[in-house]
Amino acid sequence: MTRLAIGVDLGGTQVRAALVEEGGAIVARAETDTDAMAGPQAVLAQIEALAHGLAGTVDPARIVGVGVSTPGPVDTLTGVASDIPTLAGFAGFPLLAELRKRFGQPVSLENDGIAAAIGEWQFGAGQSLDHIVYVTVSTGIGGGVISDKRVVRGRKGMAGHVGHMVLEPCGAACPCGGLGCFEAYASGTALARRGRAAAAAHPGSFSGMACEAVDGRAIFAADRAGDPVAVRLVDEQAEWLGRGFVNLLHVYSPDIIVMGGGIAQEFDRLRPGIEAYIAQHAMPAFRDVPVLRAALGANSGLVGSAALAFLDRSQGK
């Protein structure tokens, strides 16, 4: 009888849950829009409803536990949320303890970037490798690191906030409150901001689209159509990603860098520019490290969350 785990991916926009087999295959899934402003108890009720709905479709004896990934910062060692900007009322909230009250199975909690790294390491692009860096490039930038076959969690379990390494001192403002962060330049939000500024400066670009309507999708669509303004923006995006990845190569010396998140849907277009930047600016010993798209796509975090339950069980936690 194949064992199952419930993986939950809590986000500011959606709560997603899945029944996942030990080999990483998703058996069933469910999702709902996050009641993000209603407070922790309302969000926990959503998680509980999704998980119990999935559990009711199989023999409960097959389910070994529940793994939950959450945006941070969250102290995953104590299970207490420091603050979650996209979810109201979570500052100082004992998230793990409250989750455990609601489930009859063991519950594990992980930062969403680390959970996605675990998913790709166990079942995706990083299988069989000892060292990987995962970077999610979406509304923001997050990540997770596997080094020497171990998950890098760091103090309070909050390692992997790669979006907040500084690339431009005194540069653009970042949502974290800092200046010049990787996220402030290479996230989907940053790309859209540059796109709106470019549309205002070049009214004929983007087929005359209104400035406020320009987002990442519009930029890549215009790039495919040969719009020179959009082409320049996408080339710049690849360069910013390459700049961040060079830093990660030098710090962690991984076997691969795995890129996930919404912007990774355009990975084939971005890859040449990323690789060109790495070839020019990385130290020679690091230039042969490949950058790959996340093999699990949008499910890296969801599958990684379920993998937490299997990993904890195998380690006797």
N, C-alpha and C positions, 0 to 999 in steps of 0.2 A: 504494500500500500504506500503510494507516494506521499511524502509529507508535504504540507502546505504551510505557508505563513501569510499573514495579512500585512501588506505594505500600505502605508498611508503617506501621502505627500501633501503637506499643509502649505498652502500658498496664500498670498494676499488676495488673489483673484479666484482661485478654485481650491477645493479640497478634493483630492482624488484618492481612491483606494482600490486595491487589487488583491485577489488571491493568486499567489505565486508558488509554483512548484519549486522543489529544491534545486532543480537544474536551471531555474531562471525563467521558465515559460509562464506567461500570464494566462490563468485559467478563466478568470472573470474579473470585471472591473466595474466601478461606479464612480460618479463624480457629481459635485454640486457647486454652485457659486458660493464662495466663502461669505459668511455673514460677518464681514471683517470689522464693522464698527459696533457690533452688538455686545462685545466683551467675550472673555475667555469661556465662560460656561456655555454660551450659545454656540461657539465654535467647537467646543468639546462634544456637545450634543450632536453636531453634524458628523464629526469623526465617528462617534459611537454608532449612529444610525447607519452610516455607510458600511462600517466594519461588520456590524451584526447582520445587516442585510446579506452581505456576501457569505458570512459564516453559516447562515441558515440554508445555504444551497449545497452543503457538503456535510459529511460526517465530522462532527466537532473534534473527534479524537485525532483526526489527521492534522489539525492546526497546532503548530508548536509554539506560536507566539505572534505578537504584533510589533512591527517596527514603524516608527513615526519619524519622518524628516520634517524639519521646520526651518523657516528663515531665521536668521540670527540678528543680533548676538544672543545666544542662549548658552548658559553654563550647563553643558550636557553631563558633567560629572555629578552635580547636585540636582540637575533637572529643573533649575530655576531660570526663567527668562529674564535676561538683563533688560532688554527692550527689543520689541519687534516693530519697526516703523510702520509696516503695512497692516498691522493688527492692533486694534485699540485695546488698551487695558491690560496688556501682558507684562508690563514692567514689574519685576519682582514676583511674578506669578509662578507657583510651584507646578509647572506643567507636567513633569513626569509623574509626580505623586498623584495628581488629579487624574491623569490618564489611567494609572494603575487601579484606581478606585472603580473605574468603569469597565474593566475587562477581567475575565476569569483566567486569561493566559498571561504569561510574562510579557512585559512591554519594554521596548528599547527606544531610546530617543537619540537623534543625531541631527547635526546641522545639515541643511539640504545639500550644500556643496560636497561635503564629505560623503553623504549617502550616495550621491550620484557617482562619485569617484569609486566607491565600493561596488556599485552596480556594474560599472564598466570594467573594473578589475576582476570581478567574479564571473561575469557573464558577457562582457562586451569586448571592446577594442583592446583592453589590457589583459585579457586572459593569458595566464602562464608567465606573465612578466613580474619582475620583482619591484620595479620602480615606475610609477606613473604619476603624472600631474594632470588633473582634470580641471578644465576651465569652462564654466557656463557663461555664455555671452548672450544676454537677453536685455530686459529692462535695465538690469544692473549687471555686475560681473561678480561671480563667486567661484569657489573652487574647493578642491580637496586633493590630498597628496597621499600616495602609497609609497613608502620607502623601505627597502629591505624586507619586503613582504609584510609590512606592518602599516596599519592605518595611523597616519600622523594626526594626533588630536591636540597636543600641546596643552598649555595651561588652561584649565576650565573647559577643555574640549573645544576650544574656539580657534584652532589653527585653520589655515586655508582661506583666510579673507584676502585672497590675492587681488581683488579689485581695488584694494586700498593701499597698495604700494604706490609711492609717488613717482610719477614719470616726468612731471614738469613742476619744479618748485615754484611756488607763487603762481601756479597756473589756474585753470578753470575750477570753479567751485564744484564740490562733490556733495551728494546727499548726506554723506557721513559727517559733513561739517568741515572737512579738510579741503585742501587745494591741490590740484594737479594729479589726482589719483588716476590710475588705470581706468577705473569705471567712468570717470569724468570725461575721458577721451575716446574710449573704445566700446562702450556699451551701445545697445540699440537706441537708448534715450539720447546719448551724445550724438550719434549719427543723425538722428531725426532733427536734433537742434541745429546741427550744421546745415542740414538740408533746408530747413525753413529759412535760415539766414541766407543761404545761397539763392533760394527762390526769390527772396526779396531783392537781392542784388542783381539778379538776372531774370527779369520778368518773363522772358520767352522760354525759359527752361521748364522742364517737367510738363510739357505741352500746355503751358499757361495755367497749370494747377494753382489754386489759391495757396498762399504760403502756409497758412495754418493747417492745410490738409496734407502737407508733405510729411511722410513718415518713412520708416525703413523700407517697407514694401514698395512704396512709390519710388524711392531712390533706386532700388535694384531693378524695378521695371523700366525706369527711364534709362538706366545703364544698359540694359539689354537692347533698348531701342537706339542706342548710340548717342544719347544726349551727352554732350561733352562735359557739362557741369556735373551730371550724375556720375559719369566715368571718373572724373577727378575725385569726387567724394568717396566712391568705392575704393579707389586706389589708396586714398588717405586712410580709409578704415583698415585696409589690409596692413598698411604700414604701422598704424597704432597697435594693432594686434601683434604684429611681429615684434614691436618694441617691448611690449609686455612679456611676450613669450621668451625673448632673449634673456630677460631678467630671471624668469622662472627656470630656464635651462641652467643658468649659471649658479642659481641658489640650490636647486634640488638634484641636478644631474639625472633626469629620468631616462627611462628607455623610450618613452613616447610622451608627447603632450596630446591629450584628447580634448577636442573642442565640442561642447554641446550648447544647448540653448537655442533660442529662436534664430539668431543670426547665423548659426551653423547650417541652417537650411540653404544658405548661399555659399557654403564652404568651397565648392568647386570654383566659384568665381574669385574668392578671396585667397585661396591657397597659393597661387603663384606669387602674389605680392608678399604674403607672409614668409614664404620660403626664400624669396629674394632678400628680404630684410635680414632674416637669420643668416643667410650665406654671407652677407656683407658685414654684419655687426657682431655675431656671436664669435667667441673664441674658437679657433679651429677644431679643438677637441669636441666641441658641442654641435658642430654644424650638420652632422649626419643623423641627428635625432629627428625622427619623423613627427609631423603634426598630422593627426588623423581626426576625422569626424567621429562623434560618438556613435557607436554601433547600435545602441539601444534607442537612439533618437530622443524623443520626449519622455521615454520611460526610464531613463537612467536612474533618476531619483526614486521613482516608484519601485522599481525592481531592487535598487540598493537598499531601500527601507525594509523590504521583506527580507533581504539577505542579512540584515542585522539580527533578525530572530534566529536564523540558522547559525550564524557565527557565534552568537551568545550561547546557544544551546550546545554547540560543539566545544566551546571553551568552558562549559560548566557554570555559566553565569545565570 
